[in-house]
Amino acid sequence: MDLRMELRKYYGPDARFRDGQEEAILDILSRKRVLVVQKTGWGKSLVYFLAAKIIREQSNGMTLIISPLLVLMNNQIEAAGKLGLHVMTINSENSQDSEMIFEEIRQNRVDALIISPERLANDDFKSQLIGSMSGQIGLFVVDEAHCISDWGHDFRPDYRRIVDILQVLPSNIPVLATTATANNRVVNDIQAQLGDDLIIRRGNLVREGLAVQVIPLDSKEERLAWLSEHLKNEIPGTGIVYCLTINDCLLVESWLKENGILCESFYSTVDGERKAEIVDLFMKNKIKVLAATVAFGMGFDKADISFVIHFQRPANLVAYYQQIGRAGRAIDRAYAILLCGKEDQEINQYFINSAFPTERSMSEIIDLLTKNNQGLKRGEIEQNVDMKSTMTDKCLKYLLVNGDIYRENGQYYKSIRLWKPDLSKSAEITAIRNSELKQMDDFTHTSDCYMKYIARALDDENPKDCGCCANCLHRNLFSTDVSPDVTARAQSFIRSSHNVIVPRKKWPSGIENGKFISPDLLCEEGLVLSNYGDAGWGRRVADCKYKKGVFDDELADASAKLLEEFVREHEIEWITSVPSLRRPALVRDFAIKVAHRLNLRYQEVIEKTTDSKCQKEFNASFFQCRNAYQSFHVTKAYKGNVLLIDDMVDSRWTFTVCGFKLRQQGSGKVFPFALANTGGSAS
């Protein structure tokens, strides 16, 4: 078969294969297993979609693609349309359509099916895949294959289920695994799982047309100022600003809009329909900037992205390379600008410590299930192990995939497999993550070519200078200066911006029977003055609490100014505060100052009955809620709406419980207010 003729048939008479694409397709058509490690933007999806088209025409076989992100799935479906392929997807947002899609497959009307690895955890889906559907599969594709390896930067336990599927599929089905971000350690791990006969095709990873510059700017206000000045006047086209947290995405979005720059935010908890709208705006260049977390990441293909700017430093070079790879796929020059500051290390260290389930955490769950051999529900597990819900999920998923536990009728059980915690491997993975963080820090200080530095870190066999980064050119691509006036304005903006405290609506399992809180006993939406430690009020809150021991008049003035219209709008008539036995005057005296400025009466009606642990010492929602529920008692309540003041808000259970008990005693609506949010969201 003349593959070049096939290429030109679908992509035009001038279409040419890039180095390695034709060879990879020939491997697939020869029914081999192949791992392709190629730079971002190289065209890995072209390889599997063109191979899928040919296999469909030759044998009528369907292609099954494992893909990690919903936004990537939708993007791939559009790419497949160029070849006339009818592609469908089953994911978290359309699982209700799975039976209809399976019927389409049974009728042989689907050329390719894209699924998330999480679907392999569904027993019904897996039985369909292994049973009736397996005979129709002509090609098996694992996109972003580095997710298979727990040595990789973005390990996802559900990817391990892929190996189980491959073991039951006919051995003559070709397998293509693709990634841009696998060093030798990860490649070797992938090969160990997919088989020794795996063909490995590696290409050069240097992106010659992507110009990198690192700009150290310590404060958040300086980085905001830099963005507004340079995005408006100097940096052309449409691009992405990556942020480490959701809060920073929202901050960047609101600041850029304030400065006349069209921007939208993209992160994990954005509603599905809204995500599609935002992506559509971005694809059609109707906004200049997409402020995004890593939720907008792997494999997304927009050919004319002209810049990727990092608001903070990522945790490792592999993730950084993955993210800047969104830019410059079909334009001669694109820019990757890394802004880095003081708080980056602390945020990334938190992510490292919370990203991978530890042997200790998994052992807690194993011990619990061993003692309760009759099985436990998810909520019952949370009532007995004090860890964050996300970490509980990670532990359960890892143990399920590994076969150490199993799930049946909604309950978890210890399997007969002997639990052998690999403490040395867990320690080694953590050590690797920390060394990667150090390597990322070294990258920001290197005088070598930035692209060459990244290529070496990814074990590229032929790293070379890119010729266009700031280090290669021995000059800045963009000025590192920021206007003092704009910086001051950005600081005022951070001070004036505030977040909403969204009320919790349901008790955790084990408290009040895990029921939804009655609407007439719920807190209302409240306000928080700052993010703890951030530029502006966040830093002042920290200084006042831990250095001065008192929240000063400036914080009281700022809070009253923020609350003035809010109080009037919601007809708030009185103020109370959350008490503390250890520092009884701290919040109380501040609340009295605010009440005086707002001309409202202050009433002390809540008692703390036990000297319990601080909320921040607990991880699990159940323990946080129980701690608050057992600690606070409302002696009386006054009619009329009330402002409930505390210094910090994190889990929101203290506000939820105190508001609930105030309403039980007959108060009006309860509106929470806190000086600082210590929660923060990751993606």
N, C-alpha and C positions, 0 to 999 in steps of 0.2 A: 504494500500500500504506500502511496506517495503522501506522506503526512503533510508536506508543504502545500500540496494542492488542497488538502482538506482544510488547512489553516486559512489559505487565501479564499476558499469558498465562503467561509463564515466571517472573516475579519477584513476582507478586501484584498485587492490585487497587490498591494504594497506590503502586506503583512509578512513579517519575518520572525522566526523563532529566536528567542534569546538563548545564549549559551546554556545548554543543559536541558532545555524544555523538551526538545525532540527525543533526546536519549531517555528521559524519564517516561515519556509516553510509550516508547518502544518497549521499555521494561514492563509497563502495565499490560500492553497488548501481548507480551510474551508470558503473561500470568505469573509474574514474579512479585515479590514483596520488596518495596523500595522506600527508603527514607530520603526525602529531599530537604536539604538545609541550604536555603538561599536567602539573599537579602530581602528586606521588605520592599514591596513594589516590583519584585522580579516577575511575578505572574504565576504563582503556584495554582491559583484557581483555574487559569487557562488550561493547565496541564490536566487537571482532573475532569474539567467539563468537556474538553475536546476528546479525551479518552472515553468519557461517559457516552458521548455522542456516537463515537465509532463502535463501542461495545454494544450499544443499543441497536445500531443498524446491523451489526454482524450476528448477534446472538439473542437479541431482544432482552438482554439482561438489564436490570435496574441498578443504579448506583446508590449506595447508602453512604451518607456523609455525616460524620460526627463533628459538630461545630459548637464552640463553647458559648457564644454570645448571641442573643436575640437580634441585636442590631446588625451583627455580622451575617446572620441567616438571611435577613431581608435583603441585604446588600448582595449576597451571593445569588439569590433568586433572580434579581435584576440582571446580573452578569450572565447567568445561564440562558436568559431570554435571547441573547445575541445568537445563540446556536439553535434556537427553536426548541429548547428542552422544556418539557413541562415538569416543573419542580414544585414539590410540596414540602411543608415543614410541620413537625409536631413539636411544640414547646410549651412552656408554662402558661402562655397566654392563649393557647387555642387547644388545650388538651381535651376539651369537650368535643372537638371535631375529629378526634382520633379514629373513631369507628367509621365515620364517613371516608376518611382518608385511606384506611385499610381496605375499605370496599373498592375505592378507586384503584388501589394496588392490585387487589384480587382480579379486577377487570383489566389489568395490564395497561392502565391509562396514565401511569406515573413513570417518568423517565429517571427521576432522581428524588430521593427523600432525604431531607436534612433534619437531623434530630440533635438535641442537646444530650450530653453524656448522662445527665440526671435521669433521662427517660429510661436508661438501662437499669435503673433501680426499681422500676415498676414491673412487678412480676407478670402482669397480664401482657404488657408490651413485650417483655422479653420472651414469653412463650410464643407469641405471634411471630416474633422475629426469628426465633430458633426453629419454629415449626413451619407454618404455611408460607412464610415470606422468604425463608432462607434459600429456597430453590429458585427464586426470581432474582437474587442478587448476582450481578455480574462484575461489580467493582465495590470494594470497601475502602472508604477514605477516612483517614483520621487527620483532621485539620488542627493546627496548633498542637502538634504531637508532644511538645515539651511538657505539656500538662500531665503526661503519663508518669513522669519521673518526680519522685519526691525530693530529688536533688535540684530540680529546676526552680526557677523564680516564681512560678505560678502553678504549683502542683495542685491538682484537683482529684480527690480520691475517686470520684465516679469514673474518671478515665481508666482506672484500673479494671473496671468491669469490661472494658473493650477486649482485654486479653481473654476473658472467659468466653466472649462471643466468638472470637476468632478460633478458639479451640473446637467449637462445635460446627462451624461453617465448613463446607467442602474445601479441601486443601488446595484445589486448583483455582480458587477465587483470588484474583490479584488484589494486593493491598498497597495503597499509597498513604504514607505518613508525611506530613509537611510541617515545617517550622522555619522561622528565621532566627530563632534565639535558643540554640542548643550548643553548649560547649562540649568538650570531649566526654566529660563525666556524664552528662545527660544523654548524649548519643549512645554511649555504651550501655546505659540503663535501658534506653528504648530498645536497643538491639537484644538485650537479654530477655526482654518481655515479648518482642515480636518474632524472635527466632534468629538463630545464627546465620540463616540463609538470607538475611536482610541485606539488600544492596544499599550502600550509602553513597549518595551523590551530594557533594558539598561544593558550593560556589564561593566566589569572593564576596565579602560582606560590606565592603566600603561603598558608601553612597557618594559618588563624586559630585553630584549637583546639589547636595544638601550641606549648607554652610552653617557651622556651629560656632556659637560664642557663649562664654560663661560670664555672667555679670553678678558679682557679689553685692547684694543690697541687704543690709541687716534687718531693717524694719519693714513691716508690712505696708506702712504708709509710703515708704520710698518705692516699693515695688508697684503699688497702685499708681503712684505718680508716673513712674517710668512707662507703665502700660498705656495710660491715657495720652501721654505726650507722644510716644513713638507710634502707637497704632493709628492715631489720627493723622499724623503728618508724614511718616517715613516708611512704614512697613506696608507694602501693597497687598492687595488680594484678600482672600478669606482664610481663616485658620483657627487653630485650637489653642486655648490656654488651659493647661492641665493643672489641677489643684489636688492637694493630698486629702482634703476633707470637703464634705458637702457645704459646710458653713462658709468655707473660703470660695467655693464656686458661686454661692449666692452673693457673697461680698463683691467678688470681681464683676459679676453680672450687673449688680445695682450700681456700682461705681462707674463702669463703662457707659451704662445707659445715662447716668447723671451727666456724663461728659459727651453725650451725643454720638456714642458709638453703639451700633446695633449688636446686641449680644443676647444669647439665651444660655441656660444652664442644662446640663445633661448629667444625671447621676442615677444610681440604682433604684431609688424609691420614686422617681418620676412616674406618673401614671402611663400605662402602655400607649394609649391613644395620643397623649401629649408628647411622648417620646417620638412617635412617628411624625407628628407635626413639626417638632424641632429638627429632626433629621431632614425632613423635606425642605424646610427653610434653609438649612445649611447646604444641602446638595444644590439648591437653586441659587445660591449666593445672595439670598435675601437678608442674611445677617453677615456681619463681618467676623464675629468671634463666637465660637462655641466654648463656653467655660465648662470643663468636664472633669470628672474623676476618672479612675481607671475603668469604670463601667463602659466608657466609650473607648474601646481599645483595639484588641487584636483583629487584624485582617480587614478592617473597614476600608473600602476603596472609593475615594473621591480623588480624581486624577489631578485636580488643580489646586489642592491645598498649598498655600504659599508660605505658611509659617506654622510652627508648633513652638509655643512658649511655655516653659514650666514656671509656675508661680513659686514652687518650692522644689527642692532637690529630691528626686525619687530615691528609693532605698537601694537600688542596684543598677548597674550599667545595662543589664539585660532588659529590664523593664524600660529604661530610658531609650534604648535603641528601638525597642518595639513601638514606643509611643512617637518618637520623632519620625519613625518610618511611615507615618500617615502622610507626611508632606512630600511634595516634589515628585510625584509619580509620573507626571506627563508634562512637566514644565522644566525649563532649563535650569532655573535657580530657585531654591526655596531655603528658608532659614529655620534653624533650631536654636532658640535662645533659652539658656538656663539661668533663671534668677535664683539666687540662693541666699538664705539668711540664717539667723541664729537658731530659730526654733525647728529647723528642718530635721536636725539630728534627733531631737526629742520625739517628734512625731513618728519618724521612721523607726526608732527604737521601740516605741509602743506597738507599731504594726508587727515588727519582728517577734516581739514577745507574745503577741496574741494571734499570730497567723497560723501557727502549726500546733496541733494538739500534742501536748506533752505526754510523756509516758506516765507521769504522776497523775494527770487528769484522767487519762484512759484507765489507769489502774483503779482509780476511785469508782468508776462506773462498772468495771469488771467485778470488783469486790462486792459492790451493791447488788448486782444481778446474780452473783454466785450465792449470796445470802438469801436472796428472794427468788428461789428457783421456780416459783409459780408465775413469774413474769411481772413486769412493771410497765405502766403506761409512761409516756413521755413526761407528763406533768408530775407523776410520782417520782421520777428520777430527779427532776428539778427541785423537788422538796427535800431531797436527801444529799445532793452534792451542790456546794456553793460555787458555781461557776457561771459566767455570763451565758445567756441563751445561745449566742452565736458559737461559743466554744463547746457547749453541750452538743450542738448540732454537728460540729466538726468531729468531735470525738465519736459520736454515734455513727456517723457516716464512715469514718475511717475503720472503725471496728466491724461494721457490717461488711464493707468491701473486703476486709482482711479475713472474714469468716470467724472472727472471735465471738461475735454475738449474732443473733438472728431475730427477725421480727415476724410475728404471726398474730393476726386478728388485732392489730393495733397495740400489741404488747412486745416488749423486748425481753429476750432470754439469753443467758450465757450458753454458747455452743459447747460441744464436747471437745473442741480444739483446746489444747493446752495454751494458756496465755503466757507468752514469754516476752515481756517488755525488753526492747532493744535499747537500753539506756545509752549505750555508746553511740549508736546511730543517731538517736535524738540529740545528743550533745554535739555530735559532728555537724548535723544539719544547722543547729543554732550557731555553731562556730562559723560555718560557711556564710550564713546570713550576715553575721557581724563583720566578717572579712569583706563581704561584698559592700557593706556600708562604708567600710574604710576605703575600699577601692573607689567607690563613688566620690568620696571626699578627695582622694588623690587625683581623680580625674579633673575636678574643678580647679586644681592647682598645677596641672601639667603644662609644660611648654611644648610638648610634642603635638603632632597632629591629633586632633580630637577623634576623628574617624579611625585613624590607625590605632589609637589607644583602645577604642571599643572593639575593633576587629581582633586585636590580640587577646582581649579578655574573653572573646567568644571562640578562641582557638582557630581563627582563620589562618590557613596555612600560608597565605601570601598577603599579609597586611601591607598597605602602602599609603602614602600621603594622599589626602583628598585634593589638596591644592586650592581649596576655597574657604577653609575655616579661618577664624581669627588668628590662630597660631601659625598656620601655613602662610598667611598674608602678612604676618607681623604687624597687624593693625586691627583696630576695632571695626567690626561691621556696622555697629550702631554705637552712638555715644553712650557712655555709662553714667553720664551726669543726670541729675534730676533737679528740677527747679525747686528751690526752698519754698516758694509761694504755693506751688502745686502740692508739695509734700505736706505743708501745713494744712492745706484744704483737705487733703486725703485723711489726715489725722482727725480733723473736725468731722469728716464724713463717717469715719469709723466710730467716733464717739456718739454721733447722732443716730447711727443705725442701731436697730434693736431687733431682737428675735421674739417670736411668739412662743409662749409656753402652751403646748397643745395638751389638753387634759387626757389622762388615761381613762378608758371607758370600761375596762373589764378587770376584775380581780384575777390574780394568778391562781392556778389550780391549787386548792388547799386553803384558800382564804375566801370566806363568804361563798363557799361552794364553787368558786371560779366563775361566778355569774357576772353578767353585764351589770354595771352600776346603774341604778335607777336614774333616769334623766333629771329628776328633781333633787338628787343628792350629788350630782356631778359638779366638779369645779368648772368654771367657764374658762375660755382662753385668756391667758395672762400675758405679761410682758417681762422681758429680761433686759437689763441695761446694757450688758456687754458679754463678750466671750472671755472667760477667765484668762488673764495673762496677755491678752491681745493689746495692740496699740490703743492708746486712748484710755478709756475707763477701765478696761480689763486689767491693765497693769496697776492702776491706782487702787482698785479693789484688793489686789494681792498685797500691795504695800501696806494699805490701811489695816488689813486683817492680821497680817503676820509680823509687821514691823511696828506700826503705831498702836495697834490694839484698839482702834476706834475708827468707825467710818465717818469721815470728816464732813464739814459743811459743803464742800464742793460736790461731793457725791450726793448729798441730800438735795442740793440745788438742781443738779443734773437729773436726778430721779423725779423730783417734783415737776420739772419742766417737761419731761417725757410723759408724766402721768396726768398732767393738768387736763388736757382735752379728753383723755381716756376716762378719767373719773367723771367728768361732766357727761360724756356720751353714755356711760353705763349707770349713771345715777347712783354712784357709790357714796354711802353716807358715813361710814366709819372704817377704822383701820385696826387690825390686830397683827400680831407677829408670832412666828414659830419660836418657842422658847428653847433655851439650852441650859443645862445644869452646870456645865463647865465654864461657860462665859455668858452668864445671864444678862449682862448689860449690853453686849455687843449689838445684837439685832434689835433688841427692845428700844434702846436709846436712838438708834438710827430711825426706826419706825416712828417714834415720837417726833423727831425732827421733820420727817416727811409729812406727818399728819398736821403739824403746826403750819408748814408752808402751804398745804392744800386746804387749810381751814376746816379740817375734819377732826372729829373726836377720836382719840386713841383709847381702846379698851383691851385690858389684858385678860383674856378669857381661856387661854389654852395652857395646860400644865404638862410638863414632862415628868412622868411618874417614875421612870427608871433611868439610871445612868447607863444607858445601853451604848453599844458601839456606834461610831459614826456610820452613816449610810455608805460612805465611800469604802469602808472596810469590807462590805459585802459585794459579791459579784452577781449572784442570781437574783432575778426579779422577785421570786418567792421570799427569799430571806430579807431583801430590802423592804418589801411590803409588810412582812410580819414584824420586822423590827419597828417600823413606824406605827403599825397598828397597836402594838403592845406598849409603846412608849408614850403616846399622847392621849390626854383626856381633856375634853371641853367642859368647863365648869358651868358655863351659861353662854347664851348667844343673844345678840340684840337684833331686832328686826331691821330690815334694810340691807341693801347690798354692801359687801365688805371687801376691802383690799387686804389680802393675806400676804405679809412680807417675810421673806427669808433672805439670807445672804447669798446662798448658792442653790442652783438647781441642777440635778444630774438625772437620777432615775425618775423623778417626778412623784415618787410614792409618798414622800412627806406631805407635799401639797395635796395629793389625792386624798390621803387619809384625814388630814386636818380639815380639809374642805368638806369631806363626807360627814365628819362628826359635827362640824359647825351647822351644816344643813339639817342634820338630825335634831339638833337642839333648837331649830327654828329660825336660824339666820336667813337673810335674803341670799341672793346669788353671791358666790365666792369667786373673786378674781385674784389669782396669784401674781406676785411680783417678786423678782429676785435681782440682786445686783449683778450676778455673773452666772453664766452657763458653763459648767465644767464637763458637760457631756461630749459634744462634738461627734460628728458622724464621718465614717470613713469613705464610703463609696456611693 
